[in-house]
Amino acid sequence: MMRVETTVRELRLVGSSGPRYPKEIFAQRGAEIYAKIKHLVDPGNDGKILAIDIETGEYEVAERRIEAVDRLFARLPDPQVTCFRIGYETMWSFAGAPKRIAS
């Protein structure tokens, strides 16, 4: 599977050809990679988004998810991306603010 490029109303859209793994594998591989690089990405990046390609271990940190993911797509042909909010248990919360990781 490769990177997909299409044009809609004169806008060039670039995206993945789709997930190649079940969501459990995304979660497991993402967590394993994050644990290995945590000491590199956490300091000074509290609340930022960490996007990880679960196949290569490549990652990007940015203020917004779209920025981090776009940077991975710019560098890699078809990344399988999972994201984390640094310093928090979840990316989003449906009721209130995301829960911080206990110190």
Secondary structure, 3 states (H helix, E strand, C coil): CCCEEEEECCEEEEECCCCCCCHHHHHHHHHHHHHHHHHHHCCCCCCCEEEEECCCCCEEEECCHHHHHHHHHHHCCCCCEEEEECCECCCCCCCCCCCECCC
